[in-house]
């Protein structure tokens, strides 16, 4: 988690609280890390870290959005910001879909 905090602080995302959410709570078997953060202005942020070797395609983007909806139901509130940290190549259609839904995407090895 320290790597994620340092990476996000370099991108001007500073959090008062940041804690991990188990993907099993969202009935997900994917290899994904999910974090919930509260920034300095008390805005809630959902952070999804995907580490896969294959290309991140539109199907994966739909699955991330479904996981976000489950997270909203679990925590019973909306998230002002949504961040996707990804280490694999990203399909342009998936990027456009997520940008349309106001996701902040960072393609870096974390």
C-alpha positions as CSV (number, residue, x, y, z in Angstrom):
1,X,0.0,0.0,0.0
2,X,3.0,2.3,0.6
3,X,3.8,2.2,-3.1
4,X,0.3,3.3,-4.0
5,X,0.3,6.1,-1.5
6,X,3.6,7.4,-2.8
7,X,2.5,7.1,-6.4
8,X,-0.8,8.9,-5.8
9,X,0.9,11.7,-3.8
10,X,3.1,12.4,-6.8
11,X,0.0,12.7,-8.9
12,X,-1.5,15.2,-6.3
13,X,-3.9,12.8,-4.7
14,X,-3.4,13.0,-1.0
15,X,-5.5,11.0,1.4
16,X,-6.3,11.4,5.1
17,X,-7.4,7.7,5.2
18,X,-6.8,4.9,2.8
19,X,-7.9,1.3,3.5
20,X,-8.0,-1.9,1.5
21,X,-11.3,-3.6,0.6
22,X,-11.3,-7.3,0.1
23,X,-12.6,-8.2,-3.5
24,X,-14.3,-11.2,-2.0
25,X,-16.8,-8.8,-0.3
26,X,-17.8,-7.8,-3.9
27,X,-18.1,-11.5,-5.0
28,X,-15.0,-11.0,-7.3
29,X,-12.4,-13.6,-8.0
30,X,-10.3,-11.3,-10.0
31,X,-6.7,-10.4,-9.1
32,X,-7.5,-6.8,-8.2
33,X,-6.8,-4.6,-5.3
34,X,-9.5,-2.2,-4.2
35,X,-9.0,0.8,-1.9
36,X,-11.2,3.4,-0.5
37,X,-9.7,6.8,0.3
38,X,-10.8,10.0,1.9
39,X,-8.9,13.0,0.7
40,X,-8.2,16.3,2.5
41,X,-11.5,17.8,1.3
42,X,-13.4,14.8,2.7
43,X,-14.2,13.5,-0.7
44,X,-14.4,9.7,-1.1
45,X,-12.3,8.1,-3.8
46,X,-12.5,4.5,-5.1
47,X,-9.1,3.2,-6.3
48,X,-8.8,0.0,-8.3
49,X,-5.3,-1.5,-9.0
50,X,-5.3,-4.0,-11.8
51,X,-2.2,-6.0,-12.4
52,X,-2.5,-8.3,-15.4
53,X,-0.2,-9.4,-18.2
54,X,-2.8,-9.3,-21.0
55,X,-4.3,-6.2,-22.6
56,X,-7.0,-4.4,-20.6
57,X,-10.0,-4.5,-23.0
58,X,-13.5,-3.1,-23.0
59,X,-14.9,-6.2,-21.3
60,X,-12.5,-5.6,-18.4
61,X,-13.7,-1.9,-18.2
62,X,-17.3,-3.1,-17.9
63,X,-16.3,-5.5,-15.1
64,X,-14.6,-2.7,-13.3
65,X,-17.7,-0.6,-13.5
66,X,-19.8,-3.5,-12.2
67,X,-17.4,-3.9,-9.2
68,X,-17.7,-0.1,-8.6
69,X,-21.5,-0.4,-8.5
70,X,-21.2,-3.3,-6.0
71,X,-18.8,-1.2,-3.9
72,X,-21.3,1.7,-3.8
73,X,-24.0,-0.7,-2.6
74,X,-21.7,-2.2,0.0
75,X,-20.5,1.1,1.4
76,X,-23.8,2.9,0.8
77,X,-22.4,6.0,-0.7
78,X,-21.1,7.4,-4.0
79,X,-17.5,8.1,-4.8
80,X,-16.6,11.6,-6.0
81,X,-13.4,10.3,-7.7
82,X,-12.6,7.0,-9.4
83,X,-9.0,6.0,-10.1
84,X,-7.7,3.1,-12.1
85,X,-4.1,2.1,-11.7
86,X,-3.1,-0.3,-14.4
87,X,0.2,-1.9,-15.4
88,X,-0.9,-3.6,-18.7
89,X,-1.6,-2.1,-22.1
90,X,-5.0,-0.4,-22.3
91,X,-7.3,-0.7,-25.3
92,X,-8.4,2.6,-26.8
93,X,-12.1,1.7,-26.6
94,X,-11.7,0.8,-23.0
95,X,-9.9,4.1,-22.3
96,X,-12.7,6.1,-24.0
97,X,-15.4,4.2,-22.1
98,X,-13.7,4.9,-18.7
99,X,-13.0,8.5,-19.6
100,X,-16.6,9.0,-20.5
101,X,-17.5,7.7,-17.0
102,X,-15.0,10.2,-15.5
103,X,-12.4,7.7,-14.4
104,X,-8.8,8.9,-13.8
105,X,-6.5,6.3,-15.4
106,X,-2.8,5.9,-14.6
107,X,-0.8,3.4,-16.7
108,X,2.3,2.8,-14.7
109,X,4.1,-0.1,-13.1
110,X,3.4,0.4,-9.3
